[in-house]
Amino acid sequence: MPAPVDHHARRRQITAAARRVICRGGLDAVTFQSVAAEAGISVRLVQYYFGTKKDFLLATHRSVMDDAGTRFTRRRNELGPDATPREVIRAVLTELLPLDEQRREETLVLGAFGWSAITGGGITAEDTFAAPRALATIVADQLRRAPTGEDAGDPEADADLVVMAAGGLAQGMLQGYSTSRTPLELVEHLLDRVLGSTER
Amino acid sequence: MPAPVDHHARRRQITAAARRVICRGGLDAVTFQSVAAEAGISVRLVQYYFGTKKDFLLATHRSVMDDAGTRFTRRRNELGPDATPREVIRAVLTELLPLDEQRREETLVLGAFGWSAITGGGITAEDTFAAPRALATIVADQLRRAPTGEDAGDPEADADLVVMAAGGLAQGMLQGYSTSRTPLELVEHLLDRVLGSTER
């Protein structure tokens, strides 16, 4: 009797191959053929798991979000229930920035989707908004937990600011743009500015 | 006698055509042929003005920076010598965000250069850093002018934060990402966070 097929593992094998193809050539490089070749399987098998190129691209996008979400949940659990808003936001931001090879691949893939949405590639802009919206929700929830001081203000607008700044920082890191501050120092400064420089 | 050739106008005609080509197809779409066709002139004439494709791309990049710089200088003069740091930073940020068709074209072109630098296109990352560095310098100079309060802190890190956030905001605007705040409201919120919410 043949071993049962692990469909989940097979789908992951295919989306992982798609991510590598995107890192090398952008979304334009993704075809059933190029991804099948990268994964070392038949075109027919890729088509069996993903009916259309659009489905396939969206599954690849979702796989990046899922990986980042899994890492974030693990970090969140390690921090425990008494973590401050600052600690939680720092953890989620550092999980999302391209600070190692895996996160660099994720950032590049999300960037390729964003750029493709702008230039009219195979994906619509709306499809790419799940990642920044999820980040904004997490950050706003944490900011609402922070003790309110006189400058406490506006969790939604601060969350938007964090998402904007994290997006710009990630993009700059991919390009190798550097300043007198390291990326992690800039994250701390961003946290100072939205939470106040006193710990809370 | 033929009219004298206006070399400056001719170079502008060519870089303007290159910008339109980039907006439609990214940096990969730029060739002497495609730009000559877009400008309605001969390939030979494009080659006469720009010896190599790299020179040509850099001149196009610089033309965007020059246009934005010219608009910013005009706004700066309109504001006059008594403008507050907040007014000056607001002016430069709004001149850079894709709030109308021209600025959208500029943001798209700069984004295409940035993306090409990441994915190993015809331009190096270093070539694309002039724009964020110029912005960081202007912002830091203005923040140094602001009266120092107890949370005054760190003009360089705040300037980096403004550049990061403006970059992320511009990218989001190109994609059509929206939140409960308008782009201009987010600019005001960013200014609140780096300057304090009291006017200075």
HADDOCK unambig.tbl for C-alpha pairs under 7 A between the chains (distance, minus, plus):
assign (segid A and resid 117 and name CA) (segid B and resid 175 and name CA) 6.54 0.50 0.50
assign (segid A and resid 118 and name CA) (segid B and resid 174 and name CA) 6.29 0.50 0.50
assign (segid A and resid 118 and name CA) (segid B and resid 175 and name CA) 5.31 0.50 0.50
assign (segid A and resid 125 and name CA) (segid B and resid 175 and name CA) 5.66 0.50 0.50
assign (segid A and resid 125 and name CA) (segid B and resid 176 and name CA) 6.91 0.50 0.50
assign (segid A and resid 129 and name CA) (segid B and resid 177 and name CA) 6.79 0.50 0.50
assign (segid A and resid 157 and name CA) (segid B and resid 186 and name CA) 6.90 0.50 0.50
assign (segid A and resid 157 and name CA) (segid B and resid 189 and name CA) 6.95 0.50 0.50
assign (segid A and resid 161 and name CA) (segid B and resid 165 and name CA) 6.69 0.50 0.50
assign (segid A and resid 161 and name CA) (segid B and resid 190 and name CA) 6.86 0.50 0.50
assign (segid A and resid 164 and name CA) (segid B and resid 165 and name CA) 4.87 0.50 0.50
assign (segid A and resid 164 and name CA) (segid B and resid 168 and name CA) 4.37 0.50 0.50
assign (segid A and resid 164 and name CA) (segid B and resid 169 and name CA) 5.37 0.50 0.50
assign (segid A and resid 165 and name CA) (segid B and resid 161 and name CA) 6.70 0.50 0.50
assign (segid A and resid 165 and name CA) (segid B and resid 164 and name CA) 4.87 0.50 0.50
assign (segid A and resid 165 and name CA) (segid B and resid 165 and name CA) 3.88 0.50 0.50
assign (segid A and resid 165 and name CA) (segid B and resid 168 and name CA) 5.84 0.50 0.50
assign (segid A and resid 167 and name CA) (segid B and resid 168 and name CA) 4.96 0.50 0.50
assign (segid A and resid 168 and name CA) (segid B and resid 164 and name CA) 4.37 0.50 0.50
assign (segid A and resid 168 and name CA) (segid B and resid 165 and name CA) 5.85 0.50 0.50
assign (segid A and resid 168 and name CA) (segid B and resid 167 and name CA) 4.95 0.50 0.50
assign (segid A and resid 168 and name CA) (segid B and resid 168 and name CA) 4.15 0.50 0.50
assign (segid A and resid 169 and name CA) (segid B and resid 164 and name CA) 5.37 0.50 0.50
assign (segid A and resid 174 and name CA) (segid B and resid 118 and name CA) 6.28 0.50 0.50
assign (segid A and resid 175 and name CA) (segid B and resid 117 and name CA) 6.54 0.50 0.50
assign (segid A and resid 175 and name CA) (segid B and resid 118 and name CA) 5.30 0.50 0.50
assign (segid A and resid 175 and name CA) (segid B and resid 125 and name CA) 5.65 0.50 0.50
assign (segid A and resid 176 and name CA) (segid B and resid 125 and name CA) 6.90 0.50 0.50
assign (segid A and resid 177 and name CA) (segid B and resid 129 and name CA) 6.78 0.50 0.50
assign (segid A and resid 186 and name CA) (segid B and resid 157 and name CA) 6.91 0.50 0.50
assign (segid A and resid 189 and name CA) (segid B and resid 157 and name CA) 6.94 0.50 0.50
assign (segid A and resid 190 and name CA) (segid B and resid 161 and name CA) 6.86 0.50 0.50
assign (segid A and resid 193 and name CA) (segid B and resid 193 and name CA) 5.74 0.50 0.50
assign (segid A and resid 193 and name CA) (segid B and resid 194 and name CA) 6.85 0.50 0.50
assign (segid A and resid 194 and name CA) (segid B and resid 193 and name CA) 6.84 0.50 0.50
